[in-house]
Amino acid sequence: MIRLRDLIPTVRPAAECLLLVVLLCFAQIGCGQRASIATPKSDMFSPVSVRLHPVFTKVSHWENTPAPDGLDVFVELTDAFGDQTKAAGSFVFDLYSYDPRSPDARGSRAFQPWLAPVVSIEQQREHYDRTSRAYRFQLIATGVRLDRPYVLGVSFTPTGGTGRVFGQLILQQSGG
Protein backbone atom coordinates (compact mmCIF):
# COMPACT_ATOMS: atom_id res chain seq x y z
CA MET A 1 0.00 0.00 0.00
CA ILE A 2 1.28 3.45 -0.92
CA ARG A 3 1.23 6.00 1.79
CA LEU A 4 0.94 9.75 1.23
CA ARG A 5 4.18 10.28 3.10
CA ASP A 6 6.02 8.24 0.51
CA LEU A 7 4.71 10.37 -2.37
CA ILE A 8 5.64 13.78 -0.96
CA PRO A 9 9.40 13.59 -1.73
CA THR A 10 8.76 12.70 -5.41
CA VAL A 11 5.92 15.18 -5.97
CA ARG A 12 7.67 18.10 -4.33
CA PRO A 13 10.58 18.48 -6.82
CA ALA A 14 8.16 18.19 -9.74
CA ALA A 15 5.91 20.87 -8.22
CA GLU A 16 8.88 23.15 -7.62
CA CYS A 17 10.03 22.68 -11.21
CA LEU A 18 6.54 23.43 -12.53
CA LEU A 19 6.29 26.53 -10.34
CA LEU A 20 9.67 27.72 -11.62
CA VAL A 21 8.58 27.26 -15.26
CA VAL A 22 5.34 29.19 -14.64
CA LEU A 23 7.21 32.07 -12.98
CA LEU A 24 9.69 32.26 -15.85
CA CYS A 25 6.83 32.40 -18.36
CA PHE A 26 5.19 35.27 -16.47
CA ALA A 27 8.51 37.10 -16.27
CA GLN A 28 8.98 36.77 -20.05
CA ILE A 29 5.45 38.00 -20.76
CA GLY A 30 5.90 40.95 -18.40
CA CYS A 31 9.23 41.96 -19.95
CA GLY A 32 7.82 41.68 -23.45
CA GLN A 33 4.89 43.94 -22.66
CA ARG A 34 7.06 46.66 -21.17
CA ALA A 35 9.28 46.76 -24.24
CA SER A 36 6.35 46.98 -26.66
CA ILE A 37 4.67 49.77 -24.67
CA ALA A 38 7.82 51.91 -24.52
CA THR A 39 8.40 51.98 -28.29
CA PRO A 40 5.35 54.00 -29.44
CA LYS A 41 5.67 56.59 -26.64
CA SER A 42 8.45 58.41 -28.45
CA ASP A 43 6.24 58.86 -31.53
CA MET A 44 3.33 60.30 -29.55
CA PHE A 45 5.15 63.59 -29.05
CA SER A 46 6.56 63.91 -32.57
CA PRO A 47 5.03 66.64 -34.73
CA VAL A 48 2.07 65.53 -36.85
CA SER A 49 1.16 68.99 -38.17
CA VAL A 50 2.56 72.47 -38.61
CA ARG A 51 0.64 75.77 -38.55
CA LEU A 52 1.65 79.31 -39.39
CA HIS A 53 0.04 81.52 -36.75
CA PRO A 54 -2.52 83.67 -38.60
CA VAL A 55 -2.45 86.63 -36.19
CA PHE A 56 1.27 87.07 -35.52
CA THR A 57 2.72 86.04 -38.90
CA LYS A 58 2.97 89.18 -41.06
CA VAL A 59 5.05 91.47 -43.22
CA SER A 60 7.06 93.59 -40.75
CA HIS A 61 9.38 96.54 -40.19
CA TRP A 62 12.43 95.91 -37.97
CA GLU A 63 14.48 98.95 -38.92
CA ASN A 64 13.38 102.56 -39.16
CA THR A 65 12.82 102.45 -42.92
CA PRO A 66 9.69 103.25 -44.92
CA ALA A 67 9.68 99.84 -46.65
CA PRO A 68 9.13 96.54 -44.84
CA ASP A 69 12.22 94.50 -43.99
CA GLY A 70 10.68 91.05 -44.30
CA LEU A 71 8.37 88.57 -42.62
CA ASP A 72 7.84 87.99 -38.93
CA VAL A 73 6.81 84.32 -38.81
CA PHE A 74 5.36 82.35 -35.92
CA VAL A 75 5.07 78.63 -36.60
CA GLU A 76 3.56 75.98 -34.32
CA LEU A 77 4.25 72.24 -34.29
CA THR A 78 1.47 70.01 -32.98
CA ASP A 79 1.81 66.46 -31.62
CA ALA A 80 -0.63 63.52 -31.79
CA PHE A 81 -2.55 64.89 -28.77
CA GLY A 82 -3.17 68.23 -30.51
CA ASP A 83 -0.74 70.04 -28.19
CA GLN A 84 1.99 72.40 -29.29
CA THR A 85 5.40 70.77 -29.09
CA LYS A 86 9.08 71.32 -29.78
CA ALA A 87 11.13 69.20 -32.15
CA ALA A 88 14.60 69.13 -33.65
CA GLY A 89 14.68 69.48 -37.42
CA SER A 90 14.54 72.02 -40.23
CA PHE A 91 11.91 74.45 -41.44
CA VAL A 92 11.76 75.56 -45.07
CA PHE A 93 9.72 78.68 -45.86
CA ASP A 94 8.49 79.61 -49.36
CA LEU A 95 6.81 82.88 -50.28
CA TYR A 96 4.59 83.05 -53.37
CA SER A 97 2.45 85.71 -54.93
CA TYR A 98 -1.26 85.22 -54.28
CA ASP A 99 -3.32 83.87 -57.19
CA PRO A 100 -7.00 83.42 -56.33
CA ARG A 101 -7.51 81.36 -59.54
CA SER A 102 -5.01 78.71 -58.46
CA PRO A 103 -6.37 75.70 -56.50
CA ASP A 104 -3.94 76.28 -53.64
CA ALA A 105 -3.74 80.09 -54.14
CA ARG A 106 -0.02 80.00 -54.93
CA GLY A 107 1.17 82.06 -57.84
CA SER A 108 4.79 82.53 -58.85
CA ARG A 109 7.57 82.27 -56.28
CA ALA A 110 8.25 85.74 -54.85
CA PHE A 111 11.53 84.97 -53.05
CA GLN A 112 14.03 82.16 -52.74
CA PRO A 113 13.20 79.66 -49.98
CA TRP A 114 14.51 80.25 -46.46
CA LEU A 115 16.05 77.32 -44.58
CA ALA A 116 15.79 77.54 -40.78
CA PRO A 117 17.34 74.66 -38.81
CA VAL A 118 16.43 74.11 -35.14
CA VAL A 119 18.68 71.17 -34.36
CA SER A 120 20.90 72.50 -31.56
CA ILE A 121 19.99 73.72 -28.10
CA GLU A 122 21.21 77.20 -29.06
CA GLN A 123 18.94 77.29 -32.14
CA GLN A 124 15.99 76.08 -30.06
CA ARG A 125 16.59 78.83 -27.49
CA GLU A 126 17.02 81.46 -30.21
CA HIS A 127 13.78 80.68 -32.04
CA TYR A 128 11.32 79.11 -29.58
CA ASP A 129 9.02 81.67 -27.98
CA ARG A 130 7.69 80.32 -24.67
CA THR A 131 4.86 82.83 -24.46
CA SER A 132 3.29 81.90 -27.81
CA ARG A 133 4.59 78.29 -27.66
CA ALA A 134 5.71 78.74 -31.25
CA TYR A 135 8.94 79.14 -33.16
CA ARG A 136 9.64 82.70 -34.31
CA PHE A 137 11.69 83.59 -37.36
CA GLN A 138 12.47 86.95 -38.94
CA LEU A 139 12.84 86.23 -42.64
CA ILE A 140 14.62 89.02 -44.52
CA ALA A 141 12.67 89.84 -47.68
CA THR A 142 13.76 93.15 -49.14
CA GLY A 143 11.13 94.27 -51.63
CA VAL A 144 8.15 92.56 -49.99
CA ARG A 145 5.14 94.87 -50.05
CA LEU A 146 2.38 95.57 -47.58
CA ASP A 147 -0.22 96.24 -50.28
CA ARG A 148 0.03 92.79 -51.92
CA PRO A 149 -1.25 89.45 -50.69
CA TYR A 150 1.17 86.52 -50.51
CA VAL A 151 1.03 82.81 -49.80
CA LEU A 152 3.57 81.66 -47.22
CA GLY A 153 4.30 77.94 -47.21
CA VAL A 154 6.22 76.01 -44.57
CA SER A 155 7.50 72.47 -44.30
CA PHE A 156 9.15 70.88 -41.29
CA THR A 157 11.39 67.83 -41.51
CA PRO A 158 12.35 66.30 -38.16
CA THR A 159 15.92 65.21 -37.57
CA GLY A 160 16.15 61.74 -39.10
CA GLY A 161 14.11 62.74 -42.15
CA THR A 162 10.82 60.95 -41.42
CA GLY A 163 7.43 62.55 -40.89
CA ARG A 164 7.64 65.78 -42.92
CA VAL A 165 4.66 68.11 -42.32
CA PHE A 166 3.39 71.04 -44.40
CA GLY A 167 1.34 74.18 -43.85
CA GLN A 168 0.48 77.40 -45.62
CA LEU A 169 -1.07 80.77 -44.87
CA ILE A 170 -2.44 83.54 -47.07
CA LEU A 171 -1.00 86.88 -45.93
CA GLN A 172 -3.43 89.71 -46.69
CA GLN A 173 -2.55 93.01 -45.10
CA SER A 174 -3.60 96.57 -45.49
CA GLY A 175 -0.92 98.95 -46.72
CA GLY A 176 1.08 101.32 -44.57
C-alpha positions as CSV (number, residue, x, y, z in Angstrom):
1,M,0.0,0.0,0.0
2,I,1.3,3.5,-0.9
3,R,1.2,6.0,1.8
4,L,0.9,9.7,1.2
5,R,4.2,10.3,3.1
6,D,6.0,8.2,0.5
7,L,4.7,10.4,-2.4
8,I,5.6,13.8,-1.0
9,P,9.4,13.6,-1.7
10,T,8.8,12.7,-5.4
11,V,5.9,15.2,-6.0
12,R,7.7,18.1,-4.3
13,P,10.6,18.5,-6.8
14,A,8.2,18.2,-9.7
15,A,5.9,20.9,-8.2
16,E,8.9,23.2,-7.6
17,C,10.0,22.7,-11.2
18,L,6.5,23.4,-12.5
19,L,6.3,26.5,-10.3
20,L,9.7,27.7,-11.6
21,V,8.6,27.3,-15.3
22,V,5.3,29.2,-14.6
23,L,7.2,32.1,-13.0
24,L,9.7,32.3,-15.9
25,C,6.8,32.4,-18.4
26,F,5.2,35.3,-16.5
27,A,8.5,37.1,-16.3
28,Q,9.0,36.8,-20.0
29,I,5.5,38.0,-20.8
30,G,5.9,41.0,-18.4
31,C,9.2,42.0,-19.9
32,G,7.8,41.7,-23.5
33,Q,4.9,43.9,-22.7
34,R,7.1,46.7,-21.2
35,A,9.3,46.8,-24.2
36,S,6.4,47.0,-26.7
37,I,4.7,49.8,-24.7
38,A,7.8,51.9,-24.5
39,T,8.4,52.0,-28.3
40,P,5.3,54.0,-29.4
41,K,5.7,56.6,-26.6
42,S,8.4,58.4,-28.4
43,D,6.2,58.9,-31.5
44,M,3.3,60.3,-29.6
45,F,5.2,63.6,-29.0
46,S,6.6,63.9,-32.6
47,P,5.0,66.6,-34.7
48,V,2.1,65.5,-36.8
49,S,1.2,69.0,-38.2
50,V,2.6,72.5,-38.6
51,R,0.6,75.8,-38.6
52,L,1.7,79.3,-39.4
53,H,0.0,81.5,-36.8
54,P,-2.5,83.7,-38.6
55,V,-2.4,86.6,-36.2
56,F,1.3,87.1,-35.5
57,T,2.7,86.0,-38.9
58,K,3.0,89.2,-41.1
59,V,5.1,91.5,-43.2
60,S,7.1,93.6,-40.8
61,H,9.4,96.5,-40.2
62,W,12.4,95.9,-38.0
63,E,14.5,98.9,-38.9
64,N,13.4,102.6,-39.2
65,T,12.8,102.5,-42.9
66,P,9.7,103.2,-44.9
67,A,9.7,99.8,-46.7
68,P,9.1,96.5,-44.8
69,D,12.2,94.5,-44.0
70,G,10.7,91.0,-44.3
71,L,8.4,88.6,-42.6
72,D,7.8,88.0,-38.9
73,V,6.8,84.3,-38.8
74,F,5.4,82.3,-35.9
75,V,5.1,78.6,-36.6
76,E,3.6,76.0,-34.3
77,L,4.2,72.2,-34.3
78,T,1.5,70.0,-33.0
79,D,1.8,66.5,-31.6
80,A,-0.6,63.5,-31.8
81,F,-2.6,64.9,-28.8
82,G,-3.2,68.2,-30.5
83,D,-0.7,70.0,-28.2
84,Q,2.0,72.4,-29.3
85,T,5.4,70.8,-29.1
86,K,9.1,71.3,-29.8
87,A,11.1,69.2,-32.2
88,A,14.6,69.1,-33.6
89,G,14.7,69.5,-37.4
90,S,14.5,72.0,-40.2
91,F,11.9,74.5,-41.4
92,V,11.8,75.6,-45.1
93,F,9.7,78.7,-45.9
94,D,8.5,79.6,-49.4
95,L,6.8,82.9,-50.3
96,Y,4.6,83.0,-53.4
97,S,2.4,85.7,-54.9
98,Y,-1.3,85.2,-54.3
99,D,-3.3,83.9,-57.2
100,P,-7.0,83.4,-56.3
101,R,-7.5,81.4,-59.5
102,S,-5.0,78.7,-58.5
103,P,-6.4,75.7,-56.5
104,D,-3.9,76.3,-53.6
105,A,-3.7,80.1,-54.1
106,R,0.0,80.0,-54.9
107,G,1.2,82.1,-57.8
108,S,4.8,82.5,-58.9
109,R,7.6,82.3,-56.3
110,A,8.2,85.7,-54.9
111,F,11.5,85.0,-53.0
112,Q,14.0,82.2,-52.7
113,P,13.2,79.7,-50.0
114,W,14.5,80.3,-46.5
115,L,16.0,77.3,-44.6
116,A,15.8,77.5,-40.8
117,P,17.3,74.7,-38.8
118,V,16.4,74.1,-35.1
119,V,18.7,71.2,-34.4
120,S,20.9,72.5,-31.6
121,I,20.0,73.7,-28.1
122,E,21.2,77.2,-29.1
123,Q,18.9,77.3,-32.1
124,Q,16.0,76.1,-30.1
125,R,16.6,78.8,-27.5
126,E,17.0,81.5,-30.2
127,H,13.8,80.7,-32.0
128,Y,11.3,79.1,-29.6
129,D,9.0,81.7,-28.0
130,R,7.7,80.3,-24.7
131,T,4.9,82.8,-24.5
132,S,3.3,81.9,-27.8
133,R,4.6,78.3,-27.7
134,A,5.7,78.7,-31.2
135,Y,8.9,79.1,-33.2
136,R,9.6,82.7,-34.3
137,F,11.7,83.6,-37.4
138,Q,12.5,86.9,-38.9
139,L,12.8,86.2,-42.6
140,I,14.6,89.0,-44.5
141,A,12.7,89.8,-47.7
142,T,13.8,93.1,-49.1
143,G,11.1,94.3,-51.6
144,V,8.2,92.6,-50.0
145,R,5.1,94.9,-50.0
146,L,2.4,95.6,-47.6
147,D,-0.2,96.2,-50.3
148,R,0.0,92.8,-51.9
149,P,-1.2,89.4,-50.7
150,Y,1.2,86.5,-50.5
151,V,1.0,82.8,-49.8
152,L,3.6,81.7,-47.2
153,G,4.3,77.9,-47.2
154,V,6.2,76.0,-44.6
155,S,7.5,72.5,-44.3
156,F,9.2,70.9,-41.3
157,T,11.4,67.8,-41.5
158,P,12.4,66.3,-38.2
159,T,15.9,65.2,-37.6
160,G,16.1,61.7,-39.1
161,G,14.1,62.7,-42.1
162,T,10.8,61.0,-41.4
163,G,7.4,62.6,-40.9
164,R,7.6,65.8,-42.9
165,V,4.7,68.1,-42.3
166,F,3.4,71.0,-44.4
167,G,1.3,74.2,-43.9
168,Q,0.5,77.4,-45.6
169,L,-1.1,80.8,-44.9
170,I,-2.4,83.5,-47.1
171,L,-1.0,86.9,-45.9
172,Q,-3.4,89.7,-46.7
173,Q,-2.5,93.0,-45.1
174,S,-3.6,96.6,-45.5
175,G,-0.9,99.0,-46.7
176,G,1.1,101.3,-44.6
